[in-house]
Structure formats: C-alpha cells, structure tokens
C-alpha cells in the first residue's frame, strides 16, 4: 500500500494536478481571507472557509477524476488487479494520496488565524475546529469522487458526475423544501429510493432473482404500511433525507461555534461506505 501511495502522490505533481489543486484552493481562500478578515475585520477565519465550500465542488472533481478512470482507460488497472496487493490496499493507497494533497492547503489555512491574532483578537478554538471539519468534509467529497471515478473509464464523465453529486449535496438542505409531505408522496419517495438501491444491488450482483425478490418484498411492505397507518409516511422524506445535509456539520462550527460529534461520526461513516463501494466496484471487475 505504501508503494501505491508514494506512486500516486508523486504522480499528482508530475501531472501538475496536485500543484494546481493546492494553488487554486490557497489563492481562493486567500482572497476570501483578505476580503473578510483583513479588509472587513471579521475575527473568525471560519467565516472565510464558509465561502470556500463552493470551491470544493470544482476542485475535488479535478483531483479525483483520474484516480481510477485513467487506470481503467489505459488498461493499467489489470496490473493492479493481478498484483499480490489486495484491492482494499490499492484503494486505500490512492485515497490517502489524494487526502494528503488536500491536507497541504488545509495546513496552510492554519496560519491564517495566527495572522488574525496579529491584527487583534482571534478565536483559535473555533477556527482550528472549523479547519478540521472542513478537512473531513473534503475527505468525504474525495471518497465520493473516487467511487464515481471507479465506475467509468472516462475522466470527463467522472469529473462531471462528481461535480453533479457534490452540487446536489451542497444544495441538499434547500432541496428538502421541494419534497412532498403528504402520505402518498412520502410512500412514492421511499419506493423510488428502494428501487434505486435494488438497481445498485443488481448492478453489483447481476442476480435478477435476488433483485426482483427484494423489490417485490419491499413494495408489498410499503403498501401494507400505507393501508394500515398512512400517517407514517407524512413528512418522512424530509426527516430521513434531511440527515444527509453534509454541509450542516461544517456550518454548525462556522456559524454557531458548535462541534457536532455525531456529524464527525457521520463523515467518517460516509468515507468508509464510499471506499467500501469503490473496493466492491473494482473487485467486481476483477472477477468479471
């Protein structure tokens, strides 16, 4: 795994992708820092980071688009799949290399609260907590991008799909207001979510009997619940999907100076889930 990590880390600088990513984040953050903290005199650096969140939607797809799709397009993934190193270690090595690239600008950010201190009062605990949560949120985005990159051999498709998913997650809380709150709408929404999960199961297993059985059983259960107690579905979509607003964990720190421990656990869980899905996607290709 260490050899893969070193190879991937160096490759990001050979191709200039890593340098451009670091420079892009550092420059944009520096602009926000000068505008908000130095020019306007706002003492919280976390406020500047809030403006940089949107930049991750552009920067992360550029960083992750080549992680697995390039290997697949150039057929060099066959060397990795037939190597004695497990797929899990391959994915971990590549992921940690990208996380390290993202860590570099985050370390640079740590100097900004010190600069604020030279100009007046600084809130180190709030600012460094915000930087830490910002880093974890970026790690979640990178895990999502890695998974989407493993699904295709086109870097362009990987980048666009990653940007699309991250944009939806960025707008997630606002999108919740468009969800139906009545019972029939709630049941239909749950059925669509279940169907999407079944489609993913079929994509991974190619077992039509298993997928059809899950779909049929789930549909029957949903209908039974609706006829027995339809009120269960009222507002259920907002209750369930509202928990997936990733940016809320960071905004709790930047706006309210509140560290959401459950949110941190949620971030770590999502990282594990998407890395697991990435491993399973590549593992499936190994045996196909």
Sine and cosine of phi, psi and omega as CSV:
sin_phi,cos_phi,sin_psi,cos_psi,sin_omega,cos_omega
0.00,0.00,-0.61,0.79,-0.02,-1.00
-0.89,0.46,-0.64,0.77,0.01,-1.00
-0.91,0.42,-0.65,0.76,0.03,-1.00
-0.91,0.41,-0.66,0.75,0.03,-1.00
-0.86,0.50,-0.74,0.67,-0.01,-1.00
-0.90,0.44,-0.67,0.74,0.00,-1.00
-0.89,0.46,-0.71,0.70,-0.02,-1.00
-0.92,0.38,-0.66,0.75,-0.02,-1.00
-0.88,0.47,-0.70,0.71,0.01,-1.00
-0.92,0.39,-0.58,0.81,-0.05,-1.00
-0.90,0.44,-0.50,0.87,0.00,-1.00
-0.93,0.36,-0.42,0.91,0.04,-1.00
-1.00,-0.04,-0.48,0.88,0.11,-0.99
-0.89,0.45,-0.63,0.78,-0.02,-1.00
-1.00,0.02,-0.03,1.00,0.00,-1.00
0.95,0.31,-0.05,1.00,0.00,-1.00
-0.88,0.47,-0.69,0.72,0.00,-1.00
-0.90,0.44,-0.69,0.72,-0.01,-1.00
-0.90,0.44,-0.68,0.73,0.00,-1.00
-0.91,0.42,-0.66,0.75,0.01,-1.00
-0.87,0.49,-0.75,0.66,-0.02,-1.00
-0.90,0.44,-0.72,0.69,-0.02,-1.00
-0.90,0.44,-0.66,0.75,-0.02,-1.00
-0.88,0.47,-0.75,0.66,0.00,-1.00
-0.91,0.42,-0.67,0.74,-0.05,-1.00
-0.91,0.41,-0.67,0.74,-0.04,-1.00
-0.93,0.38,-0.74,0.67,-0.02,-1.00
-0.89,0.46,-0.69,0.73,0.03,-1.00
-0.90,0.43,-0.62,0.78,0.04,-1.00
-0.89,0.46,-0.61,0.79,0.04,-1.00
-0.90,0.44,-0.72,0.69,0.04,-1.00
-0.89,0.46,-0.64,0.77,0.00,-1.00
-0.89,0.46,-0.70,0.72,0.02,-1.00
-0.92,0.40,-0.63,0.78,-0.05,-1.00
-0.95,0.32,-0.73,0.68,-0.10,-0.99
-1.00,0.05,-0.75,0.66,-0.15,-0.99
-1.00,0.04,-0.66,0.76,-0.04,-1.00
-1.00,0.02,-0.73,0.68,-0.04,-1.00
-0.97,0.24,-0.74,0.67,-0.04,-1.00
-1.00,0.04,-0.23,0.97,0.06,-1.00
0.97,0.23,0.33,0.94,0.02,-1.00
-0.96,0.28,0.81,-0.59,-0.17,-0.99
-0.98,0.18,-0.19,0.98,-0.05,-1.00
-0.99,-0.15,0.88,-0.47,0.09,-1.00
-0.93,0.36,-0.43,0.90,0.01,-1.00
-0.86,0.51,-0.46,0.89,0.04,-1.00
-0.91,0.41,-0.61,0.79,0.05,-1.00
-0.92,0.39,-0.64,0.77,0.02,-1.00
-0.89,0.46,-0.51,0.86,0.03,-1.00
-0.87,0.49,-0.58,0.81,0.02,-1.00
-0.96,0.27,-0.38,0.93,-0.04,-1.00
-0.99,0.13,-0.24,0.97,-0.04,-1.00
-0.82,0.57,-0.65,0.76,-0.02,-1.00
-0.91,0.41,-0.50,0.87,-0.01,-1.00
-0.90,0.44,-0.52,0.86,0.02,-1.00
-0.88,0.48,-0.48,0.88,0.01,-1.00
-0.90,0.44,-0.44,0.90,0.02,-1.00
-1.00,-0.08,-0.67,0.75,-0.11,-0.99
-0.95,0.31,-0.68,0.73,-0.07,-1.00
-0.89,0.45,-0.70,0.71,0.05,-1.00
-0.85,0.53,-0.59,0.81,0.03,-1.00
-0.91,0.42,-0.60,0.80,-0.02,-1.00
-0.96,0.30,-0.63,0.78,-0.15,-0.99
-1.00,-0.09,-0.25,0.97,-0.17,-0.98
-0.88,0.47,-0.50,0.87,-0.06,-1.00
-0.99,-0.12,-0.04,1.00,-0.17,-0.99
-0.84,0.54,-0.71,0.71,0.01,-1.00
-0.84,-0.55,-0.48,0.88,-0.03,-1.00
-0.91,0.42,-0.61,0.79,0.00,-1.00
-0.90,0.43,-0.67,0.75,0.03,-1.00
-0.88,0.48,-0.65,0.76,-0.03,-1.00
-0.94,0.35,-0.65,0.76,-0.02,-1.00
-0.92,0.40,-0.66,0.75,-0.03,-1.00
-1.00,0.09,0.01,1.00,0.00,-1.00
0.91,0.42,0.19,0.98,0.05,-1.00
-0.98,0.22,-0.16,0.99,0.06,-1.00
-0.92,0.39,-0.39,0.92,0.02,-1.00
-0.91,0.42,-0.55,0.84,0.05,-1.00
-0.91,0.41,-0.63,0.78,0.02,-1.00
-0.95,0.32,-0.62,0.78,-0.04,-1.00
-0.94,0.35,-0.47,0.89,-0.01,-1.00
-0.99,-0.14,0.02,1.00,0.00,-1.00
-0.98,0.20,0.32,-0.95,0.01,-1.00
-0.94,0.34,-0.20,0.98,0.03,-1.00
-0.97,0.24,0.70,-0.71,-0.02,-1.00
-0.94,0.35,0.40,-0.92,0.01,-1.00
-0.87,0.48,-0.60,0.80,0.01,-1.00
-0.86,0.51,-0.65,0.76,0.01,-1.00
-0.95,0.32,-0.56,0.83,0.06,-1.00
-0.88,0.47,-0.75,0.66,0.00,-1.00
-0.90,0.44,-0.68,0.73,0.00,-1.00
-0.89,0.45,-0.66,0.75,0.00,-1.00
-0.89,0.45,-0.71,0.70,0.02,-1.00
-0.91,0.42,-0.68,0.74,-0.03,-1.00
-0.91,0.42,-0.70,0.71,-0.02,-1.00
-0.90,0.43,-0.54,0.84,0.05,-1.00
-0.90,0.44,-0.70,0.71,0.02,-1.00
-0.92,0.39,-0.62,0.79,0.04,-1.00
-0.90,0.44,-0.62,0.78,0.03,-1.00
-0.90,0.44,-0.65,0.76,0.07,-1.00
-0.86,0.51,-0.69,0.72,0.00,-1.00
-0.94,0.34,-0.48,0.88,-0.02,-1.00
-0.92,0.40,-0.52,0.85,-0.06,-1.00
-0.86,0.50,-0.79,0.61,0.06,-1.00
-0.90,0.44,-0.51,0.86,0.03,-1.00
-0.91,0.41,-0.57,0.82,0.08,-1.00
-0.92,0.39,-0.63,0.78,0.07,-1.00
-0.87,0.49,-0.62,0.78,0.00,-1.00
-0.86,0.51,-0.48,0.88,-0.05,-1.00
-0.90,0.44,-0.30,0.95,0.01,-1.00
-0.98,0.18,-0.37,0.93,-0.09,-1.00
-0.91,0.41,-0.69,0.72,0.07,-1.00
-0.86,0.50,-0.52,0.86,0.04,-1.00
-0.93,0.37,-0.59,0.80,0.06,-1.00
-0.92,0.40,-0.64,0.77,0.04,-1.00
-0.87,0.49,-0.62,0.78,-0.01,-1.00
-0.88,0.48,-0.57,0.82,0.01,-1.00
-0.94,0.35,-0.31,0.95,-0.02,-1.00
-0.99,-0.16,-0.17,0.99,-0.03,-1.00
0.34,-0.94,-0.62,-0.78,-0.03,-1.00
-0.99,0.14,0.66,-0.75,0.04,-1.00
-0.80,-0.60,0.45,-0.89,0.00,-1.00
-0.90,-0.43,0.99,0.10,-0.13,-0.99
-0.89,0.46,-0.69,0.72,-0.06,-1.00
-0.88,0.48,-0.74,0.68,-0.01,-1.00
-0.91,0.41,-0.67,0.75,-0.06,-1.00
-0.94,0.35,-0.71,0.70,-0.02,-1.00
-0.95,0.31,-0.49,0.87,0.12,-0.99
-0.91,0.41,-0.66,0.75,0.02,-1.00
-0.90,0.44,-0.65,0.76,0.03,-1.00
-0.89,0.45,-0.65,0.76,0.01,-1.00
-0.90,0.44,-0.72,0.70,-0.01,-1.00
-0.93,0.37,-0.61,0.79,0.07,-1.00
-0.87,0.50,-0.66,0.75,0.04,-1.00
-0.89,0.45,-0.70,0.71,0.02,-1.00
-0.90,0.44,-0.64,0.77,0.03,-1.00
-0.89,0.46,-0.65,0.76,0.07,-1.00
-0.89,0.45,-0.60,0.80,0.04,-1.00
-0.90,0.44,-0.60,0.80,0.08,-1.00
-0.90,0.43,-0.71,0.70,0.02,-1.00
-0.87,0.50,-0.65,0.76,0.00,-1.00
-0.91,0.42,-0.63,0.78,0.03,-1.00
-0.89,0.45,-0.65,0.76,0.04,-1.00
-0.90,0.43,-0.71,0.70,0.02,-1.00
-0.89,0.46,-0.60,0.80,0.03,-1.00
-0.90,0.44,-0.68,0.73,0.01,-1.00
-0.89,0.46,-0.71,0.70,-0.02,-1.00
-0.93,0.37,-0.53,0.85,0.05,-1.00
-0.92,0.39,-0.53,0.85,-0.01,-1.00
-0.96,0.29,-0.25,0.97,-0.05,-1.00
-1.00,0.07,-0.23,0.97,-0.09,-1.00
-0.62,-0.79,0.33,-0.95,0.07,-1.00
-0.98,-0.18,0.00,1.00,0.01,-1.00
-0.99,-0.16,0.85,-0.53,0.03,-1.00
-0.92,0.40,-0.57,0.82,-0.01,-1.00
-0.91,0.43,-0.72,0.69,0.02,-1.00
-0.89,0.46,-0.66,0.76,0.01,-1.00
-0.88,0.47,-0.68,0.73,-0.02,-1.00
-0.92,0.38,-0.71,0.70,-0.03,-1.00
-0.91,0.41,-0.69,0.72,-0.01,-1.00
-0.91,0.41,-0.61,0.79,0.04,-1.00
-0.91,0.42,-0.70,0.71,0.04,-1.00
-0.87,0.50,-0.67,0.74,0.00,-1.00
-0.88,0.47,-0.72,0.70,0.00,-1.00
-0.90,0.43,-0.70,0.71,-0.01,-1.00
-0.92,0.40,-0.57,0.82,0.05,-1.00
-0.91,0.42,-0.67,0.74,0.04,-1.00
-0.88,0.48,-0.69,0.72,0.01,-1.00
-0.91,0.42,-0.58,0.81,0.02,-1.00
-0.91,0.41,-0.60,0.80,-0.01,-1.00
-1.00,-0.09,0.14,0.99,-0.18,-0.98
-0.80,0.60,-0.76,0.65,-0.08,-1.00
-0.89,0.46,-0.63,0.78,0.03,-1.00
-0.93,0.36,-0.54,0.84,-0.01,-1.00
-0.94,0.34,-0.38,0.93,-0.02,-1.00
-0.88,0.48,-0.47,0.88,-0.04,-1.00
-0.94,0.34,-0.28,0.96,0.00,-1.00
-1.00,-0.01,-0.09,1.00,-0.03,-1.00
-0.97,0.24,0.60,-0.80,0.04,-1.00
-0.93,0.37,0.61,-0.80,-0.01,-1.00
-0.95,-0.30,-0.13,0.99,0.01,-1.00
-0.98,0.18,0.17,-0.99,-0.12,-0.99
-0.91,0.41,-0.73,0.68,-0.05,-1.00
-0.91,0.40,-0.61,0.79,0.05,-1.00
-0.92,0.39,-0.63,0.78,0.03,-1.00
-0.90,0.43,-0.68,0.73,0.01,-1.00
-0.90,0.43,-0.67,0.75,0.02,-1.00
-0.89,0.45,-0.63,0.78,0.02,-1.00
-0.91,0.42,-0.69,0.72,0.03,-1.00
-0.90,0.44,-0.62,0.78,0.02,-1.00
-0.90,0.43,-0.64,0.77,0.03,-1.00
-0.90,0.43,-0.69,0.73,0.03,-1.00
-0.88,0.48,-0.69,0.72,0.02,-1.00
-0.88,0.47,-0.67,0.75,-0.01,-1.00
-0.90,0.44,-0.65,0.76,0.04,-1.00
-0.89,0.45,-0.64,0.77,0.05,-1.00
-0.91,0.43,-0.65,0.76,0.03,-1.00
-0.90,0.43,-0.64,0.77,0.04,-1.00
-0.88,0.47,-0.61,0.79,0.04,-1.00
-0.93,0.38,-0.64,0.76,0.04,-1.00
-0.87,0.49,-0.67,0.74,0.02,-1.00
-0.91,0.41,-0.63,0.77,0.01,-1.00
-0.88,0.47,-0.58,0.81,-0.04,-1.00
-0.99,0.12,-0.54,0.84,-0.12,-0.99
-0.96,-0.28,-0.43,0.90,-0.11,-0.99
0.83,0.55,0.49,0.87,0.00,-1.00
-0.96,-0.27,0.98,-0.19,-0.07,-1.00
-0.94,0.34,-0.52,0.86,0.00,-1.00
-0.93,0.38,-0.74,0.68,0.02,-1.00
-0.88,0.48,-0.73,0.68,-0.03,-1.00
-0.90,0.44,-0.69,0.72,0.01,-1.00
-0.91,0.42,-0.62,0.79,0.01,-1.00
-0.90,0.44,-0.68,0.73,0.02,-1.00
-0.91,0.42,-0.68,0.74,-0.01,-1.00
-0.89,0.45,-0.71,0.70,-0.03,-1.00
-0.91,0.41,-0.73,0.69,-0.02,-1.00
-0.89,0.45,-0.69,0.73,0.01,-1.00
-0.89,0.45,-0.65,0.76,0.00,-1.00
-0.90,0.44,-0.65,0.76,0.02,-1.00
-0.89,0.45,-0.70,0.72,0.01,-1.00
-0.88,0.47,-0.69,0.73,0.00,-1.00
-0.89,0.46,-0.66,0.75,0.01,-1.00
-0.93,0.38,-0.66,0.75,0.01,-1.00
-0.87,0.48,-0.72,0.69,0.01,-1.00
-0.88,0.47,-0.63,0.78,-0.02,-1.00
-0.90,0.44,-0.68,0.74,-0.03,-1.00
-0.97,0.23,-0.46,0.89,0.01,-1.00
-0.99,0.16,-0.74,0.67,-0.03,-1.00
-0.50,-0.86,1.00,0.09,-0.08,-1.00
-0.92,0.40,-0.38,0.93,-0.03,-1.00
-0.89,0.45,-0.31,0.95,0.02,-1.00
-0.87,0.50,-0.54,0.84,-0.08,-1.00
-1.00,0.09,-0.15,0.99,-0.03,-1.00
-0.94,0.34,0.88,-0.47,0.01,-1.00
0.94,0.34,0.20,0.98,-0.10,-1.00
-0.94,0.34,-0.54,0.84,-0.02,-1.00
-0.90,0.43,-0.70,0.72,0.00,-1.00
-0.92,0.39,-0.59,0.81,0.01,-1.00
-0.91,0.42,-0.68,0.73,-0.06,-1.00
-0.98,0.19,-0.80,0.60,-0.10,-1.00
-0.96,0.30,-0.40,0.92,0.03,-1.00
-0.89,0.46,-0.40,0.92,0.02,-1.00
-0.95,0.31,-0.20,0.98,-0.04,-1.00
-0.99,-0.14,0.30,0.95,0.07,-1.00
-0.97,0.23,1.00,-0.05,-0.12,-0.99
-0.90,0.44,-0.58,0.81,-0.09,-1.00
-0.95,0.32,-0.30,0.95,-0.03,-1.00
-0.89,0.47,-0.56,0.83,0.00,-1.00
-0.89,0.46,-0.67,0.75,0.00,-1.00
-0.96,0.28,-0.68,0.73,-0.03,-1.00
-0.91,0.42,-0.47,0.88,0.08,-1.00
-0.88,0.47,-0.55,0.83,0.02,-1.00
-0.98,0.17,-0.75,0.66,-0.10,-1.00
-0.94,0.33,-0.59,0.81,-0.06,-1.00
-1.00,-0.09,-0.60,0.80,-0.12,-0.99
-0.90,-0.44,-0.04,1.00,-0.03,-1.00
0.84,0.54,0.60,0.80,0.00,-1.00
-0.90,-0.44,0.83,-0.55,0.04,-1.00
-1.00,0.00,0.90,-0.44,0.00,-1.00
-1.00,0.00,0.98,-0.20,-0.03,-1.00
-0.90,0.44,-0.63,0.77,0.05,-1.00
-0.88,0.47,-0.58,0.82,0.04,-1.00
-0.91,0.41,-0.62,0.78,0.04,-1.00
-0.89,0.45,-0.70,0.71,0.04,-1.00
-0.88,0.47,-0.62,0.78,0.02,-1.00
-0.89,0.46,-0.69,0.72,0.06,-1.00
-0.85,0.52,-0.76,0.65,-0.04,-1.00
-0.89,0.45,-0.59,0.80,0.02,-1.00
-0.91,0.41,-0.69,0.72,0.01,-1.00
-0.89,0.46,-0.64,0.77,0.05,-1.00
-0.86,0.51,-0.73,0.68,0.02,-1.00
-0.89,0.46,-0.67,0.75,-0.03,-1.00
-0.89,0.45,-0.74,0.67,-0.06,-1.00
-0.95,0.30,-0.51,0.86,0.10,-0.99
-0.93,0.36,-0.62,0.79,0.06,-1.00
-0.89,0.46,-0.69,0.72,0.02,-1.00
-0.90,0.44,-0.59,0.81,0.05,-1.00
-0.90,0.44,-0.69,0.72,0.03,-1.00
-0.88,0.48,-0.69,0.72,-0.02,-1.00
-0.92,0.40,-0.59,0.81,0.03,-1.00
-0.90,0.44,-0.71,0.71,0.01,-1.00
-0.95,0.32,-0.62,0.79,0.00,-1.00
-0.88,0.47,-0.62,0.79,0.03,-1.00
-0.89,0.46,-0.63,0.77,0.02,-1.00
-0.93,0.38,-0.52,0.85,0.02,-1.00
-0.89,0.45,-0.62,0.78,-0.09,-1.00
-0.99,-0.17,0.02,1.00,-0.01,-1.00
-0.99,0.11,0.00,0.00,0.00,0.00
